[in-house]
Amino acid sequence: MFAAYLVATLLTSAVNGLAAVANLIGHDYPKSQADKLGVPRSWMRPLGILLGSGALGLLAGLAVPALAAAGLVLYFLGALWTHLRVRDHALGGWLLFFCLPAATLALNLAQHSRL
């Protein structure tokens, strides 16, 4: 169980860390998504900081990672609301980004409930 939890944590951290970097450096993909979803480009840096904080929280907080994973789950629930608000139903990317922290959170809770 710990191995699955560790893999999920590392994968979730890597994927969200890369997304954070893309937001922070002003990559075209997050900008196009923001434009498509009606999110002001001025939010790109704060959203990148939130993603990066979640990614670092997972790595640094292997002692308390449920908090970082729960924060990322909430972040991506907000993203889902944003997609649905503008009637964007192309949710494949969102599903990946949501499922990773959700799985990490579930594995973390399962791991700690056995102790």
SULNORNOR-V76532 format. One record per backbone hydrogen bond with DSSP energy under -1.0 kcal/mol. CO is the residue of the C=O (numbers start at 1). NH is the residue of the N-H. If there is no record, write none. Layout:
((CO;NH) (CO;NH))
This chain:
((1;5) (2;6) (3;7) (4;8) (5;9) (6;10) (7;11) (8;12) (9;13) (10;14) (11;15) (12;16) (13;17) (14;18) (15;19) (16;20) (17;21) (18;22) (19;23) (20;24) (21;25) (22;27) (27;31) (28;32) (29;33) (30;34) (31;35) (32;36) (33;37) (34;39) (40;43) (41;44) (43;47) (44;48) (45;49) (46;50) (47;51) (48;52) (49;53) (50;54) (51;55) (52;56) (53;57) (54;58) (55;59) (56;60) (57;61) (65;69) (66;70) (67;71) (68;72) (69;73) (70;74) (71;75) (72;76) (73;77) (74;78) (75;79) (76;80) (77;81) (78;82) (79;83) (80;84) (81;85) (82;86) (83;88) (84;87) (89;91) (91;95) (92;96) (93;97) (94;98) (95;99) (96;100) (98;102) (99;103) (100;104) (101;105) (102;106) (103;107) (104;108) (105;109) (106;110) (107;111) (108;112) (109;113))
